[in-house]
Amino acid sequence: MQPCFNLAAIGATSELYQTFEPYQARGLMLGRVSVVHGDRYRLYTAQGEMTSEAIGALLYRTERPDWPAVGDWVAAQPIGTDEAMIHVVLPRRTLFSRRAAGPREQEQPIAANIDLALIVCGLDHDFNVRRIERYLTLAHTSGADAAITLNKSDICPDVPARLAEAKRVAAGAPVMAISARSPGGVVPVRQFLRPGLTIALLGSSGAGKSTLANQLLGFERQAVQDVCESDSRGRHTTTYRELLPLPGGGALIDTPGMRELQLWAGADSLDSTFAEIAELAAQCRFRDCAHAVESGCAVRSAIEAGDLDPARWQSYAKLRAEIAWHARQSDVQAALAQKRKWKVIHKAMRRSRLE
Protein backbone atom coordinates (compact mmCIF):
# COMPACT_ATOMS: atom_id res chain seq x y z
CA MET A 1 0.00 0.00 0.00
CA GLN A 2 1.30 3.42 -0.95
CA PRO A 3 1.23 6.30 1.57
CA CYS A 4 -2.16 7.95 1.96
CA PHE A 5 -2.76 11.24 0.18
CA ASN A 6 -4.13 14.50 1.52
CA LEU A 7 -6.74 15.03 -1.17
CA ALA A 8 -7.44 18.59 -0.06
CA ALA A 9 -3.79 19.45 -0.77
CA ILE A 10 -4.17 18.32 -4.39
CA GLY A 11 -7.45 20.10 -5.07
CA ALA A 12 -10.35 18.47 -3.22
CA THR A 13 -12.75 21.21 -2.08
CA SER A 14 -15.75 21.29 0.23
CA GLU A 15 -17.99 21.62 -2.84
CA LEU A 16 -16.40 18.50 -4.31
CA TYR A 17 -17.04 16.52 -1.13
CA GLN A 18 -20.68 17.64 -1.17
CA THR A 19 -21.01 16.36 -4.74
CA PHE A 20 -19.36 13.11 -3.70
CA GLU A 21 -21.65 12.47 -0.68
CA PRO A 22 -24.24 10.30 -2.53
CA TYR A 23 -21.46 8.05 -3.81
CA GLN A 24 -19.83 7.85 -0.40
CA ALA A 25 -23.15 6.60 0.94
CA ARG A 26 -22.90 3.76 -1.59
CA GLY A 27 -19.51 2.74 -0.22
CA LEU A 28 -17.43 4.34 -2.96
CA MET A 29 -14.25 6.32 -2.33
CA LEU A 30 -13.02 9.61 -3.78
CA GLY A 31 -9.98 9.54 -6.03
CA ARG A 32 -8.14 11.72 -8.52
CA VAL A 33 -6.81 10.37 -11.81
CA SER A 34 -3.04 10.83 -12.04
CA VAL A 35 -2.22 8.76 -15.15
CA VAL A 36 -4.19 7.26 -18.05
CA HIS A 37 -2.74 4.29 -19.97
CA GLY A 38 -5.35 3.10 -22.45
CA ASP A 39 -8.09 1.51 -20.35
CA ARG A 40 -5.98 1.51 -17.17
CA TYR A 41 -5.82 4.39 -14.70
CA ARG A 42 -3.82 5.37 -11.65
CA LEU A 43 -5.61 7.10 -8.80
CA TYR A 44 -4.60 9.12 -5.76
CA THR A 45 -6.97 8.29 -2.89
CA ALA A 46 -7.09 8.81 0.86
CA GLN A 47 -6.24 5.10 1.13
CA GLY A 48 -3.14 5.38 -1.05
CA GLU A 49 -2.26 5.14 -4.74
CA MET A 50 -4.27 2.58 -6.69
CA THR A 51 -4.46 1.14 -10.18
CA SER A 52 -7.95 1.00 -11.64
CA GLU A 53 -10.25 0.36 -14.56
CA ALA A 54 -13.61 1.91 -15.46
CA ILE A 55 -16.78 -0.15 -15.25
CA GLY A 56 -18.38 -1.03 -18.57
CA ALA A 57 -21.46 1.10 -17.95
CA LEU A 58 -19.30 4.22 -17.67
CA LEU A 59 -17.48 3.51 -20.93
CA TYR A 60 -20.47 2.38 -22.99
CA ARG A 61 -23.00 4.95 -21.82
CA THR A 62 -20.81 8.02 -22.28
CA GLU A 63 -18.89 9.59 -25.15
CA ARG A 64 -15.11 9.17 -25.18
CA PRO A 65 -14.42 12.79 -24.09
CA ASP A 66 -16.38 12.03 -20.90
CA TRP A 67 -14.19 9.06 -19.98
CA PRO A 68 -11.74 9.58 -17.09
CA ALA A 69 -8.92 11.98 -17.94
CA VAL A 70 -5.86 13.11 -16.01
CA GLY A 71 -7.00 15.47 -13.28
CA ASP A 72 -10.53 14.09 -13.05
CA TRP A 73 -12.13 13.38 -9.68
CA VAL A 74 -13.89 10.03 -9.65
CA ALA A 75 -16.00 7.81 -7.40
CA ALA A 76 -14.40 4.36 -7.28
CA GLN A 77 -14.99 1.04 -5.59
CA PRO A 78 -11.91 -0.36 -3.82
CA ILE A 79 -10.96 -3.94 -4.71
CA GLY A 80 -8.34 -5.26 -2.34
CA THR A 81 -5.64 -2.94 -1.07
CA ASP A 82 -4.34 -1.30 -4.25
CA GLU A 83 -6.95 -1.71 -7.00
CA ALA A 84 -10.29 -0.06 -7.71
CA MET A 85 -13.09 0.18 -10.26
CA ILE A 86 -14.14 3.67 -11.40
CA HIS A 87 -17.94 4.05 -11.38
CA VAL A 88 -18.44 7.79 -11.96
CA VAL A 89 -16.50 10.78 -13.23
CA LEU A 90 -17.53 13.72 -11.05
CA PRO A 91 -18.48 17.01 -12.77
CA ARG A 92 -15.47 18.88 -14.11
CA ARG A 93 -14.79 22.50 -13.14
CA THR A 94 -12.51 23.07 -16.12
CA LEU A 95 -11.31 20.99 -19.08
CA PHE A 96 -8.42 21.81 -21.39
CA SER A 97 -9.02 20.04 -24.71
CA ARG A 98 -7.87 20.13 -28.29
CA ARG A 99 -9.44 18.77 -31.45
CA ALA A 100 -8.35 15.16 -31.97
CA ALA A 101 -6.31 14.35 -35.06
CA GLY A 102 -8.16 12.69 -37.92
CA PRO A 103 -11.22 13.41 -40.03
CA ARG A 104 -13.79 13.14 -37.23
CA GLU A 105 -14.77 16.21 -35.26
CA GLN A 106 -13.91 14.90 -31.81
CA GLU A 107 -12.70 16.45 -28.59
CA GLN A 108 -9.47 15.17 -27.02
CA PRO A 109 -9.21 16.06 -23.31
CA ILE A 110 -5.72 17.01 -22.16
CA ALA A 111 -6.22 17.85 -18.47
CA ALA A 112 -9.28 18.24 -16.25
CA ASN A 113 -9.96 20.42 -13.21
CA ILE A 114 -6.93 22.65 -13.70
CA ASP A 115 -6.82 26.09 -12.13
CA LEU A 116 -3.95 27.50 -14.16
CA ALA A 117 -2.81 26.66 -17.69
CA LEU A 118 0.89 27.52 -17.67
CA ILE A 119 1.89 27.99 -21.31
CA VAL A 120 5.61 27.26 -21.60
CA CYS A 121 7.45 28.68 -24.62
CA GLY A 122 11.21 28.53 -25.19
CA LEU A 123 13.19 31.70 -25.84
CA ASP A 124 14.97 30.03 -28.75
CA HIS A 125 13.61 28.82 -32.09
CA ASP A 126 10.55 27.57 -30.19
CA PHE A 127 9.34 31.13 -29.55
CA ASN A 128 6.15 31.68 -31.55
CA VAL A 129 3.47 34.22 -30.60
CA ARG A 130 0.98 32.62 -33.00
CA ARG A 131 1.24 29.35 -31.07
CA ILE A 132 0.81 31.25 -27.81
CA GLU A 133 -2.43 32.71 -29.19
CA ARG A 134 -3.71 29.19 -29.89
CA TYR A 135 -2.94 28.01 -26.36
CA LEU A 136 -4.59 31.10 -24.90
CA THR A 137 -7.74 30.48 -26.96
CA LEU A 138 -7.96 26.90 -25.68
CA ALA A 139 -7.28 28.09 -22.12
CA HIS A 140 -10.20 30.53 -22.34
CA THR A 141 -12.39 27.69 -23.60
CA SER A 142 -11.32 25.45 -20.71
CA GLY A 143 -12.43 27.90 -18.05
CA ALA A 144 -9.00 27.93 -16.40
CA ASP A 145 -6.77 30.95 -15.87
CA ALA A 146 -3.67 31.23 -18.04
CA ALA A 147 -0.12 32.47 -17.64
CA ILE A 148 2.73 32.58 -20.15
CA THR A 149 6.19 31.38 -19.13
CA LEU A 150 9.09 32.20 -21.45
CA ASN A 151 11.77 29.65 -20.60
CA LYS A 152 15.53 29.67 -21.39
CA SER A 153 16.08 33.33 -20.56
CA ASP A 154 19.74 32.43 -19.94
CA ILE A 155 20.33 31.91 -23.68
CA CYS A 156 18.14 34.69 -25.08
CA PRO A 157 20.04 37.81 -26.26
CA ASP A 158 17.05 40.16 -25.85
CA VAL A 159 14.65 39.02 -23.15
CA PRO A 160 12.82 42.39 -22.81
CA ALA A 161 11.93 42.37 -26.51
CA ARG A 162 10.52 38.85 -26.31
CA LEU A 163 8.57 39.74 -23.17
CA ALA A 164 7.09 42.73 -24.97
CA GLU A 165 6.03 40.54 -27.93
CA ALA A 166 4.35 38.03 -25.64
CA LYS A 167 2.59 40.71 -23.61
CA ARG A 168 1.08 42.17 -26.79
CA VAL A 169 -0.83 38.91 -27.38
CA ALA A 170 -1.33 37.86 -23.75
CA ALA A 171 -4.87 39.26 -23.41
CA GLY A 172 -4.14 40.20 -19.81
CA ALA A 173 -2.51 36.90 -18.82
CA PRO A 174 0.68 37.23 -16.70
CA VAL A 175 3.92 36.89 -18.69
CA MET A 176 7.24 35.94 -17.08
CA ALA A 177 10.74 35.00 -18.21
CA ILE A 178 12.50 32.15 -16.41
CA SER A 179 15.41 29.75 -16.68
CA ALA A 180 14.36 26.27 -15.58
CA ARG A 181 17.97 25.12 -15.31
CA SER A 182 18.37 26.47 -11.78
CA PRO A 183 16.12 26.68 -8.70
CA GLY A 184 16.52 30.47 -8.61
CA GLY A 185 15.49 30.73 -12.24
CA VAL A 186 11.93 29.50 -11.57
CA VAL A 187 11.09 31.87 -8.70
CA PRO A 188 8.48 33.76 -10.83
CA VAL A 189 6.52 30.52 -11.26
CA ARG A 190 6.56 29.65 -7.57
CA GLN A 191 4.29 32.61 -6.80
CA PHE A 192 1.45 30.60 -8.37
CA LEU A 193 1.97 27.48 -6.24
CA ARG A 194 -0.26 26.90 -3.25
CA PRO A 195 -2.13 24.01 -1.61
CA GLY A 196 -5.23 22.94 -3.50
CA LEU A 197 -4.17 24.59 -6.79
CA THR A 198 -3.64 22.50 -9.93
CA ILE A 199 -1.29 23.79 -12.61
CA ALA A 200 -0.91 22.20 -16.06
CA LEU A 201 2.30 22.72 -18.05
CA LEU A 202 1.46 23.13 -21.73
CA GLY A 203 3.74 23.73 -24.68
CA SER A 204 5.67 22.17 -27.53
CA SER A 205 8.46 19.60 -27.26
CA GLY A 206 11.74 21.14 -26.19
CA ALA A 207 10.17 24.12 -24.41
CA GLY A 208 11.52 22.86 -21.08
CA LYS A 209 8.31 21.67 -19.38
CA SER A 210 9.93 18.60 -17.80
CA THR A 211 12.94 20.60 -16.60
CA LEU A 212 10.56 23.13 -15.03
CA ALA A 213 8.54 20.29 -13.47
CA ASN A 214 11.67 18.86 -11.86
CA GLN A 215 12.55 22.24 -10.34
CA LEU A 216 9.06 22.68 -8.91
CA LEU A 217 8.98 19.12 -7.56
CA GLY A 218 12.43 19.47 -5.99
CA PHE A 219 13.91 16.32 -7.54
CA GLU A 220 14.59 14.73 -10.94
CA ARG A 221 11.17 13.15 -11.45
CA GLN A 222 10.78 13.72 -15.20
CA ALA A 223 13.30 12.62 -17.83
CA VAL A 224 14.85 15.45 -19.86
CA GLN A 225 16.78 15.55 -23.14
CA ASP A 226 18.68 18.17 -25.09
CA VAL A 227 17.00 19.85 -28.05
CA CYS A 228 18.36 20.11 -31.59
CA GLU A 229 20.46 23.28 -31.85
CA SER A 230 19.43 24.00 -35.45
CA ASP A 231 15.69 24.29 -34.84
CA SER A 232 15.26 23.93 -31.02
CA ARG A 233 12.90 20.99 -31.54
CA GLY A 234 12.85 18.49 -28.74
CA ARG A 235 12.06 14.82 -28.50
CA HIS A 236 9.08 13.68 -26.43
CA THR A 237 10.76 13.09 -23.07
CA THR A 238 7.31 13.18 -21.44
CA THR A 239 5.28 10.55 -23.29
CA TYR A 240 2.07 10.73 -21.28
CA ARG A 241 0.17 13.17 -19.11
CA GLU A 242 0.71 12.82 -15.38
CA LEU A 243 -0.57 14.58 -12.27
CA LEU A 244 2.10 14.98 -9.59
CA PRO A 245 1.61 16.27 -6.02
CA LEU A 246 3.83 19.26 -5.21
CA PRO A 247 5.93 19.24 -2.01
CA GLY A 248 4.22 22.26 -0.45
CA GLY A 249 0.73 21.30 -1.59
CA GLY A 250 -1.01 21.64 -4.90
CA ALA A 251 -0.65 19.51 -7.99
CA LEU A 252 1.27 19.73 -11.26
CA ILE A 253 0.19 18.15 -14.54
CA ASP A 254 3.06 17.63 -16.97
CA THR A 255 2.02 16.99 -20.57
CA PRO A 256 3.82 15.76 -23.70
CA GLY A 257 4.77 18.37 -26.26
CA MET A 258 1.99 19.21 -28.71
CA ARG A 259 3.29 20.21 -32.13
CA GLU A 260 -0.23 19.96 -33.60
CA LEU A 261 -2.72 22.05 -31.67
CA GLN A 262 -6.05 22.01 -33.47
CA LEU A 263 -8.63 24.25 -31.86
CA TRP A 264 -11.55 22.88 -29.89
CA ALA A 265 -13.05 26.27 -29.21
CA GLY A 266 -15.83 28.66 -30.11
CA ALA A 267 -15.86 32.22 -31.39
CA ASP A 268 -16.42 33.58 -27.86
CA SER A 269 -13.12 32.09 -26.65
CA LEU A 270 -11.34 33.52 -29.66
CA ASP A 271 -12.80 36.97 -28.95
CA SER A 272 -11.51 36.72 -25.36
CA THR A 273 -7.99 36.04 -26.66
CA PHE A 274 -8.24 38.84 -29.25
CA ALA A 275 -10.25 41.25 -27.11
CA GLU A 276 -8.95 44.37 -28.86
CA ILE A 277 -10.08 43.06 -32.27
CA ALA A 278 -13.49 42.02 -30.93
CA GLU A 279 -13.90 45.52 -29.51
CA LEU A 280 -13.00 47.11 -32.84
CA ALA A 281 -15.34 44.78 -34.74
CA ALA A 282 -18.21 45.92 -32.54
CA GLN A 283 -17.60 49.47 -33.77
CA CYS A 284 -17.88 48.60 -37.47
CA ARG A 285 -20.67 50.25 -39.43
CA PHE A 286 -22.18 46.92 -40.50
CA ARG A 287 -22.86 44.08 -38.06
CA ASP A 288 -21.83 41.47 -40.66
CA CYS A 289 -18.69 43.37 -41.68
CA ALA A 290 -16.09 41.05 -43.25
CA HIS A 291 -13.35 43.62 -42.50
CA ALA A 292 -12.24 43.58 -46.13
CA VAL A 293 -13.54 46.45 -48.31
CA GLU A 294 -16.62 47.63 -46.42
CA SER A 295 -16.95 51.32 -45.63
CA GLY A 296 -16.95 52.22 -41.96
CA CYS A 297 -14.83 49.21 -40.96
CA ALA A 298 -13.16 49.99 -37.63
CA VAL A 299 -10.76 47.05 -37.96
CA ARG A 300 -9.35 48.17 -41.33
CA SER A 301 -9.15 51.74 -40.08
CA ALA A 302 -7.11 50.63 -37.04
CA ILE A 303 -4.72 48.67 -39.26
CA GLU A 304 -4.25 51.61 -41.64
CA ALA A 305 -3.66 53.97 -38.72
CA GLY A 306 -1.03 51.63 -37.26
CA ASP A 307 -3.09 50.94 -34.13
CA LEU A 308 -3.55 47.23 -34.94
CA ASP A 309 -0.74 44.88 -35.96
CA PRO A 310 -1.61 43.33 -39.36
CA ALA A 311 -0.02 40.03 -38.28
CA ARG A 312 -2.26 39.98 -35.22
CA TRP A 313 -5.31 40.56 -37.41
CA GLN A 314 -4.24 37.84 -39.87
CA SER A 315 -3.83 35.39 -37.00
CA TYR A 316 -7.31 36.22 -35.70
CA ALA A 317 -8.85 35.85 -39.15
CA LYS A 318 -7.10 32.51 -39.70
CA LEU A 319 -8.23 31.07 -36.37
CA ARG A 320 -11.79 32.35 -36.84
CA ALA A 321 -11.94 30.71 -40.28
CA GLU A 322 -10.59 27.48 -38.79
CA ILE A 323 -13.26 27.48 -36.06
CA ALA A 324 -16.01 28.19 -38.61
CA TRP A 325 -14.79 25.38 -40.89
CA HIS A 326 -14.78 22.84 -38.05
CA ALA A 327 -18.26 23.99 -37.00
CA ARG A 328 -19.54 23.31 -40.53
CA GLN A 329 -17.86 19.89 -40.55
CA SER A 330 -19.44 19.07 -37.21
CA ASP A 331 -22.88 20.02 -38.57
CA VAL A 332 -22.30 17.80 -41.63
CA GLN A 333 -21.27 14.85 -39.46
CA ALA A 334 -24.29 15.35 -37.21
CA ALA A 335 -26.61 15.39 -40.24
CA LEU A 336 -25.04 12.21 -41.64
CA ALA A 337 -25.34 10.49 -38.27
CA GLN A 338 -29.02 11.45 -38.09
CA LYS A 339 -29.53 10.14 -41.64
CA ARG A 340 -27.89 6.82 -40.75
CA LYS A 341 -30.03 6.56 -37.61
CA TRP A 342 -33.29 6.98 -39.54
CA LYS A 343 -32.10 4.57 -42.22
CA VAL A 344 -31.66 1.89 -39.57
CA ILE A 345 -35.09 2.70 -38.09
CA HIS A 346 -36.81 2.46 -41.49
CA LYS A 347 -35.14 -0.86 -42.26
CA ALA A 348 -36.29 -2.22 -38.91
CA MET A 349 -39.85 -1.03 -39.60
CA ARG A 350 -39.88 -2.73 -43.04
CA ARG A 351 -38.64 -5.99 -41.55
CA SER A 352 -41.33 -5.91 -38.86
CA ARG A 353 -44.06 -5.44 -41.49
CA LEU A 354 -42.80 -8.45 -43.46
CA GLU A 355 -42.73 -10.74 -40.44
N, C-alpha and C positions, 0 to 999 in steps of 0.2 A: 504494500500500500504506500502510495506517495504521500508526502506531507499534505495536511489539509490546507485549503486556500481561504483567505479572507475575501469573500466575494464582493463585499462592499468596497474593498481597496481597488478592485479591478472593474468597478462600474455598476454594481448592483445598488439600486436606489430603493427608497421606501415605496415609490410608485410601482416599481417592478415586483417587489414582494407582494403588494396588494393584488397585482394581476396574477401572480403565481398561486395565490391562496387556494383557489378551487382545485388546482392540480396537487397541491400539498395534501389536501384532504383526501385525495385518492391514493396517497402513498408514494407520489412521485417526488423527485428531488430536483432542485434548481442547478443548472450547469451552464457554462459558457463554452462555446465551440472555439478551440484554439487552433486546430488543424483539420483540413479536409483532404482525404486521400481517396478519391473515387467514392465508393459507398461506405467508407470507414471514416470515423470521426474521433477526435480526441477532445475530451471535456475537462475543464477545471470545475470541481465541485467542492462543497464544504467537507466531503468525505475523502477528498484526494483527487488525483488525476486518473481519468478512466478512458478506456477505449470504448467505442460504441458504434452502433448501427441505428438506422431509422426504421421504424416499423413500416410494414408494407402499406398500411392505410395512409400514412403521411406522404409516401412517395407517389402513390397511385391516384390520390384524390387532390393533389395540388400540382401546379405547374412547376417546372424545374427552377425558375427563379425564386420560388418560395421554399425550396429545400434548404436544409441547414447550411449556412455559410459561416466563414470565419467571423467571429464577433457576435454571432447570434446567441441569445439566451434561450434555453430550451428546458422543457420539463421531461425528465428521463426516469426510467425505472431501473434501479440498480439490480444487477445480476451478479452475485458473488461479491468479491471485494474490489475488483478493478475493471468491471465491465458494466455496460448499461445499454438500454434500448431507448432511443429518442422517440417520444410520443407526439410532442407538440413543439413548434417553433413559436415563441412568444412574440407579440407585436414588436416590430422594429421601430426605433426612434428615427434612425437615419439609415440610408443604404447608398453606398457609393457603387455605381454600376457603369459598365460600358456596353456597347452593342457587341454581341458575340460575332466572331468571324463566320463567314459563310453567307449563303443567299437568304436564309431565313431571318426575319426581323425578330430577334430574340435578345432578351436582357441577360447579361452575364454579371452577377453580383461579384464585387471585389472584396468589400468589407462592410459589415453591418454594425450598427450602433456605435459609430465613431463620433467623437465630439469635435475633432480637429483633423482636417485633411492637410498634412504637411507636404507640400509639393516641393520635391528636391530636384534642383537643376544644377548641373556642374558649370563652373565658370571656365570652361574650356570649349572644345568644339560642341559639347552637349548643349550649350546655352542657346535657347530658342524661345523667343517671347510668344510665337504663334502656338507652340506646344503648351506653354504656360496658360494661354487663354483657353485652350481645350480643357485642361485640368480644372481650371477655375469654373468653367461652365458646368462640368460634371459635379464639382463640389457644391455649387449652388443647387443643382438638381437633388443632390443627396440629402440636403437639409443640414449638413454639417458646416461648421466654420472652416475657413481656409487660411493658410499662411504659406508664404513662399520663402524657401530656404535656398540661397545660392551658395553651394558648396565649392570647396577648393579655392578659397580666397587667397591661399598662400602661393598659388601659381598664376594668379590673374594680374596682368600689368596695370589694369585700370578698374579697380573695384567700384569706385564711385560712379563711373559711367554706366557700368552694368546694373548697379542698384537703381540708378535713375531710369534706365530702360524698363526694368521690371516694375517699378512703381507706377510707370505710366499705364500699364495694363493691369495693375493689381486690383482695381475696382474696390479699393479700400482695405484689402487684405494686408496684414503686416508683411514686410519684406526684410529679410536679414541676410547678411553675408557671414559664413562660417568656414572653418577648416576642421573637418571631422577627423583629421589625423592626430589631434591632441585633445586632451580633456578640456583645456582652456579654450580651445577653438569652438566648442559647442555651447558655451555659456549662454548665448542668445536663445537657444532652443530650450534650455532648462527652465526658463521663465514660464513655459507652458505646461510643465509637468506638475501634477498634483494628484493626490489620491482620488480615485473614482473617475479620472479622466482617461479617455481612450484616444490615442493618436495613431493615425495611419500614415506610414511613409509611402509616398507615391512618386513615381518618376521613371525615367528610362534607365536601361542597363548602363552601368558605369558612372551614374550620377553620385554614387557614394552612399546609398541608403544603408547598406549592410555595415559599412564602417561607422556611420552615424549611430546605427542601432547598437553596435558594440560599445561605443562611448557612453550612451545613455544607460545601457544595462550594467556597465562597470566591468565587463569581462568579454573575452572573445567568444561570443555565442554564435555569431553568424560568420560563415566563410567569406573571405574577400579575395579578389583577384585584381591584378593590374589591368588597365585599359590600354587599347591600342593607341600609340602616340599620334598616328597620322590622322585619325578621325575621332578619337576619344570614345569609341564604342566599346562597351564592356560585354563580357560574357555573363550569362545568367548564373551568378553565384548563389542567389536565392531562387530556388526552383519551385517553391510553393509559398502560399500565404500562411503566416503564423502569428498568433497572438501571444505576446510574452509579457508577464508581469514585470513591472519596473521596481527596483529596489525600494524606493521611497513611497510606493503606492502608485496606482494608475496602471495602464496597460499600453503596450506598443504593438502595432500590427505592421510587420515588415512584409513587403510584397515584391514579387519578381518584377523586373523591368518590363515596361509596356511600350514597345516601339510602335505598335498599331493601337491607336486610341480612338475608336469610332464612337461617335456621340450617342448616348442614350439620354436625350434631353429634349425639352420643349423650348418654344420661343421665349417663354417667360424667363427661363434660366439664362438664356443667351442675353436677353436684355439686361439682366442683373449684372452679368460680366461686362457688358458694353453699355453701361448706364448712360454715358455721355452721348452715345449715338442714339439710344432710345429716346433720350430727352430732346435731341435735335429733331428726330423723326416726328415727334408729337407736335412740333411747331411748323411742319410743312403745310403748305396751302391745301393740298389734297390728302385725304385720309389714306387713300390707296397709292400714295406716291411711291414710284419705283426708284426714286433718287437717281434718275438717269438724265432726262432732258426736260422734265416738267418745270414749269415756271413756279416760283415761290417755294422751291425746295430748300429747306434749311440745312440739310446735310451737304448738298453740293456747294451752297454758299459758304459753309464753314470750311470745306476743303479748299475752295478758291481763296479764302481769306487767310489760309494758313493756320486756322484754329483747330483743324482736325487732320491728323496724320493719314494720308491716303492709304498707307499700308495697313493701318488699323481698320479703316473702312473696308478695304478689300478682304481682310480676315473675317470681319463681321458678315459681309455679304456671302463669302464662301461657306461659312458655318451655317448661316441661315438657309442657304440653298440646300446644304447637306441635310439639315433637319427636315426641311419640306419634302425632299426626295424620299427620305426614309418613311415619313408619315404617309406619303402616297403608296409606297410599297406595302406598308402595313395594312392600309385600307384594301389594297388588291388582294393580299393574302387572306384577310378576313372574309372578303366576298367569295373567294374561291373555297374557303373552308365551309362557309354557309351553303354554297352550291353543292359541295360534296355531301354535306349532311342531309340535305333534302333529297339528293339522288338516292342515298341509302334508304331513307324513309319511304320514298315512292316505290323502290324495288321491293321492300318488305310488304308494302300494301298490296302490290300486284301478286306477290306470292300467296298472301293470305286469301285473296279472292279466288285463286286457282285451286286452293286446297279444299 
